[in-house]
């Protein structure tokens, strides 16, 4: 799932990008680090979700095609130890999903 990951010489900064095709089932992404910020884009439905530490566990920020931004309370993205999980709703069947995660 992770296509690119980097760490600086002090071992502090981590970043990874990746993509997958949704199958209508939850997806777990193993990064090897616990992200503080995640941005996920559904390219087919033009929807963006963002998750950062400090938001309530079930919350993420969702922006739809019309530009409307709301707080999604449906656990679309959860930060896990060593990566993150994406809900079945976010990983809609056949949707082309791209993501970036930072520590």
FIKOLZA-1660 file (N, C-alpha, C; in steps of 0.1 Angstrom, whole numbers, plus 5000, padded with zeros to 4 digits):
% residues 103
   i   px   py   pz ch aa at
   1 5008 4988 5000  A  X  N
   1 5000 5000 5000  A  X CA
   1 5009 5013 5000  A  X  C
   2 5019 5014 5009  A  X  N
   2 5027 5025 5009  A  X CA
   2 5037 5025 4997  A  X  C
   3 5037 5035 4989  A  X  N
   3 5045 5035 4977  A  X CA
   3 5058 5043 4980  A  X  C
   4 5059 5052 4989  A  X  N
   4 5070 5060 4992  A  X CA
   4 5070 5064 5006  A  X  C
   5 5081 5062 5013  A  X  N
   5 5083 5066 5027  A  X CA
   5 5097 5072 5029  A  X  C
   6 5098 5082 5037  A  X  N
   6 5111 5088 5040  A  X CA
   6 5112 5092 5054  A  X  C
   7 5125 5093 5058  A  X  N
   7 5128 5097 5072  A  X CA
   7 5141 5105 5071  A  X  C
   8 5141 5116 5079  A  X  N
   8 5153 5124 5078  A  X CA
   8 5165 5118 5086  A  X  C
   9 5176 5124 5086  A  X  N
   9 5188 5118 5092  A  X CA
   9 5187 5116 5107  A  X  C
  10 5178 5124 5113  A  X  N
  10 5176 5123 5128  A  X CA
  10 5165 5113 5131  A  X  C
  11 5159 5108 5121  A  X  N
  11 5148 5098 5123  A  X CA
  11 5135 5104 5127  A  X  C
  12 5133 5117 5124  A  X  N
  12 5121 5124 5130  A  X CA
  12 5110 5125 5120  A  X  C
  13 5113 5129 5107  A  X  N
  13 5102 5132 5098  A  X CA
  13 5099 5120 5090  A  X  C
  14 5086 5117 5089  A  X  N
  14 5082 5105 5081  A  X CA
  14 5071 5110 5072  A  X  C
  15 5071 5105 5059  A  X  N
  15 5061 5108 5049  A  X CA
  15 5059 5096 5040  A  X  C
  16 5046 5093 5037  A  X  N
  16 5044 5082 5028  A  X CA
  16 5032 5086 5019  A  X  C
  17 5032 5081 5007  A  X  N
  17 5021 5083 4997  A  X CA
  17 5017 5069 4992  A  X  C
  18 5005 5068 4987  A  X  N
  18 5001 5056 4981  A  X CA
  18 4987 5057 4974  A  X  C
  19 4982 5046 4969  A  X  N
  19 4969 5046 4963  A  X CA
  19 4964 5032 4963  A  X  C
  20 4951 5031 4961  A  X  N
  20 4945 5018 4960  A  X CA
  20 4931 5019 4953  A  X  C
  21 4926 5009 4948  A  X  N
  21 4912 5009 4943  A  X CA
  21 4903 5003 4953  A  X  C
  22 4893 5011 4957  A  X  N
  22 4883 5007 4967  A  X CA
  22 4876 4994 4963  A  X  C
  23 4873 4986 4973  A  X  N
  23 4865 4974 4971  A  X CA
  23 4853 4974 4980  A  X  C
  24 4849 4985 4986  A  X  N
  24 4837 4986 4995  A  X CA
  24 4840 4979 5008  A  X  C
  25 4853 4977 5011  A  X  N
  25 4856 4971 5024  A  X CA
  25 4867 4980 5031  A  X  C
  26 4867 4979 5044  A  X  N
  26 4877 4987 5052  A  X CA
  26 4891 4983 5047  A  X  C
  27 4900 4993 5048  A  X  N
  27 4914 4991 5044  A  X CA
  27 4923 4995 5055  A  X  C
  28 4933 4987 5058  A  X  N
  28 4944 4991 5068  A  X CA
  28 4956 4994 5060  A  X  C
  29 4963 5005 5063  A  X  N
  29 4975 5009 5057  A  X CA
  29 4986 5009 5067  A  X  C
  30 4996 5001 5065  A  X  N
  30 5008 5000 5074  A  X CA
  30 5019 5009 5069  A  X  C
  31 5023 5019 5077  A  X  N
  31 5033 5029 5073  A  X CA
  31 5046 5026 5080  A  X  C
  32 5046 5020 5091  A  X  N
  32 5059 5018 5099  A  X CA
  32 5061 5030 5108  A  X  C
  33 5051 5040 5108  A  X  N
  33 5051 5051 5117  A  X CA
  33 5037 5055 5120  A  X  C
  34 5034 5062 5131  A  X  N
  34 5021 5067 5134  A  X CA
  34 5019 5081 5128  A  X  C
  35 5010 5083 5119  A  X  N
  35 5009 5096 5112  A  X CA
  35 5002 5106 5121  A  X  C
  36 5005 5119 5119  A  X  N
  36 4998 5130 5126  A  X CA
  36 4988 5137 5117  A  X  C
  37 4991 5135 5103  A  X  N
  37 4982 5141 5093  A  X CA
  37 4981 5131 5082  A  X  C
  38 4968 5130 5077  A  X  N
  38 4965 5121 5066  A  X CA
  38 4955 5129 5057  A  X  C
  39 4958 5128 5044  A  X  N
  39 4949 5134 5034  A  X CA
  39 4946 5123 5024  A  X  C
  40 4933 5121 5022  A  X  N
  40 4928 5110 5012  A  X CA
  40 4919 5116 5002  A  X  C
  41 4922 5113 4989  A  X  N
  41 4914 5119 4978  A  X CA
  41 4907 5107 4971  A  X  C
  42 4894 5108 4969  A  X  N
  42 4887 5098 4961  A  X CA
  42 4886 5106 4947  A  X  C
  43 4895 5101 4938  A  X  N
  43 4896 5108 4925  A  X CA
  43 4883 5107 4917  A  X  C
  44 4876 5096 4918  A  X  N
  44 4864 5094 4910  A  X CA
  44 4852 5103 4914  A  X  C
  45 4850 5104 4927  A  X  N
  45 4839 5111 4933  A  X CA
  45 4843 5125 4937  A  X  C
  46 4855 5129 4936  A  X  N
  46 4861 5142 4939  A  X CA
  46 4857 5146 4953  A  X  C
  47 4861 5137 4963  A  X  N
  47 4859 5140 4977  A  X CA
  47 4872 5139 4984  A  X  C
  48 4875 5148 4993  A  X  N
  48 4887 5148 5001  A  X CA
  48 4884 5146 5015  A  X  C
  49 4892 5138 5022  A  X  N
  49 4891 5137 5037  A  X CA
  49 4904 5140 5043  A  X  C
  50 4904 5147 5054  A  X  N
  50 4917 5150 5061  A  X CA
  50 4915 5146 5076  A  X  C
  51 4926 5140 5081  A  X  N
  51 4925 5136 5095  A  X CA
  51 4939 5141 5102  A  X  C
  52 4938 5147 5113  A  X  N
  52 4950 5151 5120  A  X CA
  52 4948 5148 5135  A  X  C
  53 4959 5146 5142  A  X  N
  53 4959 5143 5156  A  X CA
  53 4952 5156 5163  A  X  C
  54 4944 5153 5173  A  X  N
  54 4937 5164 5180  A  X CA
  54 4922 5164 5176  A  X  C
  55 4919 5158 5165  A  X  N
  55 4904 5157 5162  A  X CA
  55 4899 5145 5170  A  X  C
  56 4886 5145 5173  A  X  N
  56 4880 5134 5180  A  X CA
  56 4882 5122 5172  A  X  C
  57 4883 5110 5178  A  X  N
  57 4887 5098 5172  A  X CA
  57 4878 5095 5159  A  X  C
  58 4865 5097 5160  A  X  N
  58 4856 5094 5149  A  X CA
  58 4856 5105 5138  A  X  C
  59 4862 5116 5141  A  X  N
  59 4860 5128 5132  A  X CA
  59 4872 5129 5121  A  X  C
  60 4868 5134 5109  A  X  N
  60 4877 5139 5099  A  X CA
  60 4870 5150 5092  A  X  C
  61 4878 5158 5085  A  X  N
  61 4873 5169 5077  A  X CA
  61 4871 5164 5063  A  X  C
  62 4858 5166 5058  A  X  N
  62 4854 5161 5044  A  X CA
  62 4851 5173 5035  A  X  C
  63 4856 5173 5023  A  X  N
  63 4853 5184 5013  A  X CA
  63 4848 5177 5001  A  X  C
  64 4836 5180 4996  A  X  N
  64 4830 5174 4985  A  X CA
  64 4832 5183 4972  A  X  C
  65 4828 5178 4961  A  X  N
  65 4830 5185 4948  A  X CA
  65 4825 5199 4948  A  X  C
  66 4814 5202 4954  A  X  N
  66 4808 5216 4954  A  X CA
  66 4817 5225 4963  A  X  C
  67 4826 5220 4970  A  X  N
  67 4835 5228 4979  A  X CA
  67 4830 5229 4993  A  X  C
  68 4819 5222 4996  A  X  N
  68 4814 5222 5010  A  X CA
  68 4823 5214 5019  A  X  C
  69 4826 5220 5030  A  X  N
  69 4835 5213 5040  A  X CA
  69 4827 5211 5052  A  X  C
  70 4827 5198 5057  A  X  N
  70 4820 5194 5069  A  X CA
  70 4829 5185 5078  A  X  C
  71 4825 5184 5090  A  X  N
  71 4831 5174 5099  A  X CA
  71 4824 5161 5097  A  X  C
  72 4831 5151 5092  A  X  N
  72 4826 5137 5090  A  X CA
  72 4828 5130 5104  A  X  C
  73 4817 5125 5110  A  X  N
  73 4818 5119 5123  A  X CA
  73 4817 5103 5121  A  X  C
  74 4819 5098 5109  A  X  N
  74 4816 5084 5107  A  X CA
  74 4829 5075 5107  A  X  C
  75 4839 5080 5114  A  X  N
  75 4852 5072 5115  A  X CA
  75 4857 5068 5101  A  X  C
  76 4857 5078 5091  A  X  N
  76 4862 5075 5078  A  X CA
  76 4877 5071 5078  A  X  C
  77 4884 5078 5087  A  X  N
  77 4899 5076 5088  A  X CA
  77 4901 5074 5103  A  X  C
  78 4909 5064 5107  A  X  N
  78 4913 5063 5121  A  X CA
  78 4928 5061 5121  A  X  C
  79 4935 5068 5130  A  X  N
  79 4949 5067 5131  A  X CA
  79 4952 5055 5140  A  X  C
  80 4961 5046 5135  A  X  N
  80 4965 5034 5142  A  X CA
  80 4979 5035 5146  A  X  C
  81 4984 5027 5155  A  X  N
  81 4998 5025 5158  A  X CA
  81 5005 5020 5146  A  X  C
  82 5013 5028 5140  A  X  N
  82 5020 5023 5128  A  X CA
  82 5014 5025 5115  A  X  C
  83 5002 5032 5114  A  X  N
  83 4995 5035 5102  A  X CA
  83 4982 5041 5104  A  X  C
  84 4973 5037 5095  A  X  N
  84 4959 5042 5096  A  X CA
  84 4949 5033 5089  A  X  C
  85 4936 5034 5092  A  X  N
  85 4926 5026 5086  A  X CA
  85 4916 5035 5079  A  X  C
  86 4910 5030 5068  A  X  N
  86 4900 5037 5060  A  X CA
  86 4887 5029 5061  A  X  C
  87 4876 5036 5063  A  X  N
  87 4863 5029 5064  A  X CA
  87 4859 5023 5051  A  X  C
  88 4850 5013 5051  A  X  N
  88 4844 5008 5039  A  X CA
  88 4836 5018 5031  A  X  C
  89 4830 5028 5038  A  X  N
  89 4823 5039 5031  A  X CA
  89 4832 5047 5023  A  X  C
  90 4844 5051 5029  A  X  N
  90 4854 5059 5022  A  X CA
  90 4860 5051 5010  A  X  C
  91 4862 5038 5012  A  X  N
  91 4868 5030 5002  A  X CA
  91 4857 5023 4993  A  X  C
  92 4849 5032 4987  A  X  N
  92 4838 5027 4979  A  X CA
  92 4843 5018 4968  A  X  C
  93 4834 5009 4964  A  X  N
  93 4837 5000 4954  A  X CA
  93 4842 5007 4941  A  X  C
  94 4853 5003 4936  A  X  N
  94 4859 5007 4923  A  X CA
  94 4865 5022 4924  A  X  C
  95 4864 5028 4935  A  X  N
  95 4869 5042 4936  A  X CA
  95 4884 5042 4936  A  X  C
  96 4890 5051 4928  A  X  N
  96 4904 5053 4928  A  X CA
  96 4908 5062 4939  A  X  C
  97 4915 5057 4949  A  X  N
  97 4919 5064 4962  A  X CA
  97 4934 5067 4962  A  X  C
  98 4938 5080 4964  A  X  N
  98 4952 5083 4966  A  X CA
  98 4953 5090 4980  A  X  C
  99 4965 5088 4986  A  X  N
  99 4966 5094 5000  A  X CA
  99 4981 5098 5002  A  X  C
 100 4982 5107 5012  A  X  N
 100 4995 5111 5017  A  X CA
 100 4994 5111 5032  A  X  C
 101 5005 5107 5039  A  X  N
 101 5005 5107 5054  A  X CA
 101 5018 5113 5059  A  X  C
 102 5018 5121 5069  A  X  N
 102 5030 5127 5075  A  X CA
 102 5030 5125 5090  A  X  C
 103 5042 5124 5096  A  X  N
 103 5044 5124 5110  A  X CA
 103 5048 5137 5114  A  X  C
% end
